[in-house]
Amino acid sequence: MNSQTSNSALPQHIAVIMDGNRRWAKARALPVALGHAAGARRVRAMVPACTDRGVRFVTLFAFSTENWQRPKDEVSALMRLLTVYLQKEVSDMNVKGVRLRVVGDIQGFDARMQALIRDAEANTAHNTTITLTIAANYGGRWDMLQAVKAWQAAHPGESAEAMDSAGLENHLSMAYAPPPDLLIRTGGESRVSNFLLWQLAYTELFFTDVLWPAFTPAVLDQAIAWYGTCDRRFGGSSTKHPFVDSSLKAS
């Protein structure tokens, strides 16, 4: 599969739960940190592969609100990897036209990390080829709760009875992007793990046993080819997604 893939069979937004780093490391008698490092290298290959195939949005689940419960040394390793990524990848993103967004409760990170996130987003804001979203300290339940609070703050004195789906969606952390067409979860598990709970309502779900550090463009092609066989009616008879605003674009 390549950039000539028919747009009718091409997901414009792919979300990925990158699972299997720890198992990949364990199978090789390596420290867990090296498994996460191998997973980070796979991200560098994933984004250009999606660009080559005409995908316009890629969203990667990097660190959940529940991941803080992992051993402290593992959490520290993940924070170091995110720091290095934010420091070293921006120049390459600009060359390749990648716009970076980070969604999640970034207030949970230290001041340095928050500054790196803001700087990386600002320095890539002009790029339009593809939007890469990193979900960090993110949870779907958190996202919906913060959206309700943001709606209430924007409508002081109004009852929740005045809120509708469209109004709430405007305050979700990924309001700038259409909902994912395709979710890929690696590692052999078949669940969404509190990821984009609102946005995944009509997303096609592709599960693979391949561990994330072993994920290749060939597996991406398998997922996209599978997506092309899906009959997407969104609960009705039309293939038009009821929740997509056609004005949404990487801008």
C-alpha atoms as a printed R data frame, in Angstrom:
    type eleno elety resid chain resno       x       y      z
1   ATOM     1    CA   MET     A     1   0.000   0.000  0.000
2   ATOM     2    CA   ASN     A     2   1.285   3.482 -0.780
3   ATOM     3    CA   SER     A     3   0.268   7.089 -1.253
4   ATOM     4    CA   GLN     A     4  -1.838   6.050 -4.249
5   ATOM     5    CA   THR     A     5  -4.313   4.257 -1.970
6   ATOM     6    CA   SER     A     6  -7.908   5.224 -2.735
7   ATOM     7    CA   ASN     A     7  -9.097   7.942 -0.357
8   ATOM     8    CA   SER     A     8 -12.389   6.083  0.098
9   ATOM     9    CA   ALA     A     9 -10.450   3.259  1.758
10  ATOM    10    CA   LEU     A    10  -7.900   5.418  3.530
11  ATOM    11    CA   PRO     A    11  -8.227   6.391  7.193
12  ATOM    12    CA   GLN     A    12  -7.507  10.088  7.568
13  ATOM    13    CA   HIS     A    13  -6.942   9.736 11.306
14  ATOM    14    CA   ILE     A    14  -5.170   6.744 12.861
15  ATOM    15    CA   ALA     A    15  -4.885   6.355 16.634
16  ATOM    16    CA   VAL     A    16  -2.467   3.860 18.171
17  ATOM    17    CA   ILE     A    17  -2.232   2.232 21.589
18  ATOM    18    CA   MET     A    18   1.455   1.334 21.602
19  ATOM    19    CA   ASP     A    19   1.443  -1.802 23.752
20  ATOM    20    CA   GLY     A    20   4.138  -4.423 24.274
21  ATOM    21    CA   ASN     A    21   7.341  -2.532 25.066
22  ATOM    22    CA   ARG     A    22   7.866  -4.314 28.380
23  ATOM    23    CA   ARG     A    23   7.131  -7.765 26.978
24  ATOM    24    CA   TRP     A    24   9.453  -7.111 24.035
25  ATOM    25    CA   ALA     A    25  12.259  -6.274 26.477
26  ATOM    26    CA   LYS     A    26  11.521  -9.233 28.746
27  ATOM    27    CA   ALA     A    27  11.633 -11.666 25.819
28  ATOM    28    CA   ARG     A    28  15.169 -10.424 25.124
29  ATOM    29    CA   ALA     A    29  16.290 -10.342 28.771
30  ATOM    30    CA   LEU     A    30  16.651  -6.564 28.534
31  ATOM    31    CA   PRO     A    31  15.737  -3.850 31.045
32  ATOM    32    CA   VAL     A    32  12.232  -2.440 30.653
33  ATOM    33    CA   ALA     A    33  13.720   0.971 29.862
34  ATOM    34    CA   LEU     A    34  15.312  -0.437 26.707
35  ATOM    35    CA   GLY     A    35  11.930  -1.745 25.622
36  ATOM    36    CA   HIS     A    36  10.474   1.736 25.914
37  ATOM    37    CA   ALA     A    37  13.477   3.162 24.048
38  ATOM    38    CA   ALA     A    38  12.874   0.680 21.228
39  ATOM    39    CA   GLY     A    39   9.233   1.760 21.189
40  ATOM    40    CA   ALA     A    40  10.256   5.413 20.904
41  ATOM    41    CA   ARG     A    41  12.390   4.580 17.868
42  ATOM    42    CA   ARG     A    42   9.357   2.928 16.305
43  ATOM    43    CA   VAL     A    43   7.446   6.215 16.626
44  ATOM    44    CA   ARG     A    44  10.067   7.866 14.419
45  ATOM    45    CA   ALA     A    45   9.301   5.322 11.693
46  ATOM    46    CA   MET     A    46   5.527   5.332 12.170
47  ATOM    47    CA   VAL     A    47   4.910   9.014 11.455
48  ATOM    48    CA   PRO     A    48   6.620   9.196  8.014
49  ATOM    49    CA   ALA     A    49   5.015   5.867  7.092
50  ATOM    50    CA   CYS     A    50   1.596   7.388  7.752
51  ATOM    51    CA   THR     A    51   2.525  10.516  5.828
52  ATOM    52    CA   ASP     A    52   3.609   8.426  2.834
53  ATOM    53    CA   ARG     A    53   0.194   6.736  2.825
54  ATOM    54    CA   GLY     A    54  -1.772   9.988  2.910
55  ATOM    55    CA   VAL     A    55  -2.873   9.879  6.546
56  ATOM    56    CA   ARG     A    56  -3.379  13.380  7.938
57  ATOM    57    CA   PHE     A    57  -3.691  12.755 11.684
58  ATOM    58    CA   VAL     A    58  -1.827  10.274 13.900
59  ATOM    59    CA   THR     A    59  -2.535  10.054 17.617
60  ATOM    60    CA   LEU     A    60  -0.287   7.972 19.871
61  ATOM    61    CA   PHE     A    61  -1.092   6.906 23.437
62  ATOM    62    CA   ALA     A    62   2.244   7.474 25.159
63  ATOM    63    CA   PHE     A    63   1.413   7.746 28.870
64  ATOM    64    CA   SER     A    64  -1.930   7.290 30.578
65  ATOM    65    CA   THR     A    65  -3.226   8.767 33.807
66  ATOM    66    CA   GLU     A    66  -2.968   5.235 35.208
67  ATOM    67    CA   ASN     A    67   0.683   4.756 34.221
68  ATOM    68    CA   TRP     A    68   1.830   6.718 37.268
69  ATOM    69    CA   GLN     A    69   1.130   3.500 39.195
70  ATOM    70    CA   ARG     A    70   4.034   1.737 37.485
71  ATOM    71    CA   PRO     A    71   7.415   1.355 39.235
72  ATOM    72    CA   LYS     A    72   9.161   4.688 39.788
73  ATOM    73    CA   ASP     A    73  12.200   3.746 37.716
74  ATOM    74    CA   GLU     A    74   9.976   2.857 34.751
75  ATOM    75    CA   VAL     A    75   8.033   6.110 35.033
76  ATOM    76    CA   SER     A    76  11.315   8.030 35.208
77  ATOM    77    CA   ALA     A    77  12.550   6.265 32.067
78  ATOM    78    CA   LEU     A    78   9.356   7.181 30.223
79  ATOM    79    CA   MET     A    79   9.687  10.824 31.301
80  ATOM    80    CA   ARG     A    80  13.290  10.905 30.069
81  ATOM    81    CA   LEU     A    81  12.256   9.498 26.704
82  ATOM    82    CA   LEU     A    82   9.502  12.087 26.334
83  ATOM    83    CA   THR     A    83  11.939  14.846 27.275
84  ATOM    84    CA   VAL     A    84  14.489  13.687 24.708
85  ATOM    85    CA   TYR     A    85  11.796  13.390 22.040
86  ATOM    86    CA   LEU     A    86  10.570  16.933 22.643
87  ATOM    87    CA   GLN     A    87  14.127  18.280 22.572
88  ATOM    88    CA   LYS     A    88  15.515  16.457 19.554
89  ATOM    89    CA   GLU     A    89  12.672  15.809 17.140
90  ATOM    90    CA   VAL     A    90  11.301  19.289 16.493
91  ATOM    91    CA   SER     A    91  13.820  20.134 13.744
92  ATOM    92    CA   ASP     A    92  13.024  16.906 11.914
93  ATOM    93    CA   MET     A    93   9.296  17.553 12.317
94  ATOM    94    CA   ASN     A    94   9.698  20.926 10.666
95  ATOM    95    CA   VAL     A    95  11.563  19.377  7.753
96  ATOM    96    CA   LYS     A    96   8.814  16.792  7.283
97  ATOM    97    CA   GLY     A    97   5.871  19.127  7.866
98  ATOM    98    CA   VAL     A    98   4.742  17.492 11.109
99  ATOM    99    CA   ARG     A    99   2.632  19.537 13.485
100 ATOM   100    CA   LEU     A   100   2.930  18.316 17.077
101 ATOM   101    CA   ARG     A   101   0.142  18.514 19.622
102 ATOM   102    CA   VAL     A   102   0.212  17.079 23.143
103 ATOM   103    CA   VAL     A   103  -3.058  16.266 24.880
104 ATOM   104    CA   GLY     A   104  -3.565  15.298 28.487
105 ATOM   105    CA   ASP     A   105  -3.277  16.858 31.911
106 ATOM   106    CA   ILE     A   106   0.153  18.388 31.372
107 ATOM   107    CA   GLN     A   107  -0.141  20.149 34.735
108 ATOM   108    CA   GLY     A   108   0.844  16.788 36.176
109 ATOM   109    CA   PHE     A   109   4.333  17.169 34.682
110 ATOM   110    CA   ASP     A   110   7.136  19.290 36.107
111 ATOM   111    CA   ALA     A   111   7.679  22.857 34.918
112 ATOM   112    CA   ARG     A   112  10.505  21.905 32.560
113 ATOM   113    CA   MET     A   113   8.399  19.289 30.787
114 ATOM   114    CA   GLN     A   114   5.492  21.687 30.460
115 ATOM   115    CA   ALA     A   115   7.793  24.288 28.891
116 ATOM   116    CA   LEU     A   116   9.198  21.736 26.438
117 ATOM   117    CA   ILE     A   117   5.659  20.774 25.402
118 ATOM   118    CA   ARG     A   118   4.608  24.381 24.847
119 ATOM   119    CA   ASP     A   119   7.775  25.167 22.884
120 ATOM   120    CA   ALA     A   120   7.493  22.070 20.673
121 ATOM   121    CA   GLU     A   121   3.862  22.831 19.868
122 ATOM   122    CA   ALA     A   122   4.632  26.471 19.088
123 ATOM   123    CA   ASN     A   123   7.669  25.634 16.943
124 ATOM   124    CA   THR     A   124   5.703  23.179 14.765
125 ATOM   125    CA   ALA     A   125   2.380  25.045 14.660
126 ATOM   126    CA   HIS     A   126   2.931  26.174 11.067
127 ATOM   127    CA   ASN     A   127   3.296  22.652  9.663
128 ATOM   128    CA   THR     A   128   0.420  21.188  7.644
129 ATOM   129    CA   THR     A   129   1.487  17.834  6.165
130 ATOM   130    CA   ILE     A   130   0.402  15.717  9.136
131 ATOM   131    CA   THR     A   131  -0.651  16.343 12.724
132 ATOM   132    CA   LEU     A   132   1.011  14.116 15.304
133 ATOM   133    CA   THR     A   133  -0.747  14.063 18.651
134 ATOM   134    CA   ILE     A   134   0.958  12.587 21.686
135 ATOM   135    CA   ALA     A   135  -1.449  11.646 24.481
136 ATOM   136    CA   ALA     A   136   0.534  12.033 27.702
137 ATOM   137    CA   ASN     A   137  -0.941  11.896 31.203
138 ATOM   138    CA   TYR     A   138  -4.149  11.350 29.288
139 ATOM   139    CA   GLY     A   139  -7.303   9.423 30.099
140 ATOM   140    CA   GLY     A   140 -10.624   9.364 28.292
141 ATOM   141    CA   ARG     A   141 -12.573   9.878 31.500
142 ATOM   142    CA   TRP     A   142 -10.363  12.836 32.403
143 ATOM   143    CA   ASP     A   143 -10.954  14.270 28.934
144 ATOM   144    CA   MET     A   144 -14.732  14.165 29.230
145 ATOM   145    CA   LEU     A   145 -14.684  15.564 32.754
146 ATOM   146    CA   GLN     A   146 -12.424  18.474 31.830
147 ATOM   147    CA   ALA     A   147 -14.615  19.164 28.784
148 ATOM   148    CA   VAL     A   148 -17.702  19.468 30.992
149 ATOM   149    CA   LYS     A   149 -15.833  21.840 33.314
150 ATOM   150    CA   ALA     A   150 -14.575  23.882 30.340
151 ATOM   151    CA   TRP     A   151 -18.090  24.095 28.898
152 ATOM   152    CA   GLN     A   152 -19.422  25.285 32.241
153 ATOM   153    CA   ALA     A   153 -16.668  27.898 32.498
154 ATOM   154    CA   ALA     A   154 -17.564  29.135 29.005
155 ATOM   155    CA   HIS     A   155 -21.275  29.278 29.903
156 ATOM   156    CA   PRO     A   156 -21.406  30.681 33.442
157 ATOM   157    CA   GLY     A   157 -24.816  30.515 35.015
158 ATOM   158    CA   GLU     A   158 -26.224  28.127 32.400
159 ATOM   159    CA   SER     A   159 -27.662  24.767 33.347
160 ATOM   160    CA   ALA     A   160 -26.133  21.567 32.038
161 ATOM   161    CA   GLU     A   161 -29.470  21.074 30.289
162 ATOM   162    CA   ALA     A   162 -28.241  23.602 27.719
163 ATOM   163    CA   MET     A   163 -25.250  21.437 26.780
164 ATOM   164    CA   ASP     A   164 -25.418  19.221 23.689
165 ATOM   165    CA   SER     A   165 -22.950  16.821 22.082
166 ATOM   166    CA   ALA     A   166 -21.563  19.393 19.667
167 ATOM   167    CA   GLY     A   167 -21.030  21.884 22.472
168 ATOM   168    CA   LEU     A   168 -19.182  19.357 24.588
169 ATOM   169    CA   GLU     A   169 -17.035  18.166 21.668
170 ATOM   170    CA   ASN     A   170 -15.752  21.708 21.216
171 ATOM   171    CA   HIS     A   171 -14.089  21.437 24.623
172 ATOM   172    CA   LEU     A   172 -12.550  17.980 24.281
173 ATOM   173    CA   SER     A   173  -8.767  17.984 24.151
174 ATOM   174    CA   MET     A   174  -8.763  16.904 20.480
175 ATOM   175    CA   ALA     A   175 -11.414  19.293 19.209
176 ATOM   176    CA   TYR     A   176  -8.957  20.327 16.483
177 ATOM   177    CA   ALA     A   177  -9.067  16.896 14.815
178 ATOM   178    CA   PRO     A   178 -11.745  14.619 13.374
179 ATOM   179    CA   PRO     A   179 -12.449  11.424 15.343
180 ATOM   180    CA   PRO     A   180 -10.093   8.534 14.566
181 ATOM   181    CA   ASP     A   181 -11.194   6.391 11.644
182 ATOM   182    CA   LEU     A   182  -8.935   3.535 12.726
183 ATOM   183    CA   LEU     A   183  -7.529   2.495 16.093
184 ATOM   184    CA   ILE     A   184  -4.570   0.114 16.101
185 ATOM   185    CA   ARG     A   185  -3.656  -1.637 19.325
186 ATOM   186    CA   THR     A   186  -0.480  -3.695 19.357
187 ATOM   187    CA   GLY     A   187   0.540  -6.349 21.854
188 ATOM   188    CA   GLY     A   188  -2.352  -8.782 21.615
189 ATOM   189    CA   GLU     A   189  -4.776  -7.068 24.004
190 ATOM   190    CA   SER     A   190  -8.323  -6.236 22.889
191 ATOM   191    CA   ARG     A   191  -9.426  -3.208 24.866
192 ATOM   192    CA   VAL     A   192  -9.235   0.595 24.587
193 ATOM   193    CA   SER     A   193  -7.806   1.222 28.081
194 ATOM   194    CA   ASN     A   194  -9.422   4.602 28.772
195 ATOM   195    CA   PHE     A   195  -8.147   6.079 25.500
196 ATOM   196    CA   LEU     A   196 -10.256   8.622 23.558
197 ATOM   197    CA   LEU     A   197 -13.489   7.169 24.963
198 ATOM   198    CA   TRP     A   198 -15.719   9.815 23.385
199 ATOM   199    CA   GLN     A   199 -13.846  10.009 20.085
200 ATOM   200    CA   LEU     A   200 -13.748   6.229 19.479
201 ATOM   201    CA   ALA     A   201 -17.529   5.875 19.357
202 ATOM   202    CA   TYR     A   202 -17.522   4.807 15.680
203 ATOM   203    CA   THR     A   203 -13.846   4.042 15.149
204 ATOM   204    CA   GLU     A   204 -12.840   0.740 13.530
205 ATOM   205    CA   LEU     A   205 -10.687  -1.267 15.962
206 ATOM   206    CA   PHE     A   206  -7.718  -3.300 14.716
207 ATOM   207    CA   PHE     A   207  -5.917  -5.534 17.199
208 ATOM   208    CA   THR     A   208  -2.608  -7.235 16.437
209 ATOM   209    CA   ASP     A   209  -0.331  -9.552 18.406
210 ATOM   210    CA   VAL     A   210   2.731  -7.670 17.142
211 ATOM   211    CA   LEU     A   211   4.520  -5.926 20.005
212 ATOM   212    CA   TRP     A   212   5.006  -2.207 19.463
213 ATOM   213    CA   PRO     A   213   8.826  -2.238 19.072
214 ATOM   214    CA   ALA     A   214   8.343  -4.791 16.265
215 ATOM   215    CA   PHE     A   215   5.630  -2.788 14.485
216 ATOM   216    CA   THR     A   216   6.541  -2.169 10.837
217 ATOM   217    CA   PRO     A   217   5.057  -0.361  7.846
218 ATOM   218    CA   ALA     A   218   3.948  -3.800  6.626
219 ATOM   219    CA   VAL     A   219   1.736  -4.192  9.703
220 ATOM   220    CA   LEU     A   220   0.440  -0.671  9.151
221 ATOM   221    CA   ASP     A   221  -0.497  -1.695  5.630
222 ATOM   222    CA   GLN     A   222  -2.335  -4.735  6.980
223 ATOM   223    CA   ALA     A   223  -4.363  -2.510  9.283
224 ATOM   224    CA   ILE     A   224  -5.169  -0.035  6.513
225 ATOM   225    CA   ALA     A   225  -6.123  -2.847  4.134
226 ATOM   226    CA   TRP     A   226  -8.408  -4.314  6.810
227 ATOM   227    CA   TYR     A   227  -9.934  -0.878  7.362
228 ATOM   228    CA   GLY     A   228 -10.696  -0.718  3.643
229 ATOM   229    CA   THR     A   229 -12.956  -3.776  3.994
230 ATOM   230    CA   CYS     A   230 -15.082  -2.189  6.733
231 ATOM   231    CA   ASP     A   231 -18.643  -1.129  5.938
232 ATOM   232    CA   ARG     A   232 -18.892   2.127  7.869
233 ATOM   233    CA   ARG     A   233 -22.530   3.163  8.300
234 ATOM   234    CA   PHE     A   234 -22.260   4.828 11.726
235 ATOM   235    CA   GLY     A   235 -25.504   3.302 12.931
236 ATOM   236    CA   GLY     A   236 -27.436   4.290  9.799
237 ATOM   237    CA   SER     A   237 -27.310   3.772  6.056
238 ATOM   238    CA   SER     A   238 -24.852   6.569  5.226
239 ATOM   239    CA   THR     A   239 -21.067   6.314  5.208
240 ATOM   240    CA   LYS     A   240 -20.758   9.953  6.295
241 ATOM   241    CA   HIS     A   241 -19.485  10.223  9.853
242 ATOM   242    CA   PRO     A   242 -22.158  12.032 11.927
243 ATOM   243    CA   PHE     A   243 -19.591  13.616 14.238
244 ATOM   244    CA   VAL     A   244 -17.080  14.988 11.740
245 ATOM   245    CA   ASP     A   245 -17.087  18.707 11.058
246 ATOM   246    CA   SER     A   246 -15.841  19.087  7.477
247 ATOM   247    CA   SER     A   247 -14.142  22.336  8.498
248 ATOM   248    CA   LEU     A   248 -11.718  20.468 10.763
249 ATOM   249    CA   LYS     A   249  -8.245  20.382  9.297
250 ATOM   250    CA   ALA     A   250  -4.623  20.563 10.311
251 ATOM   251    CA   SER     A   251  -4.319  24.301 10.583
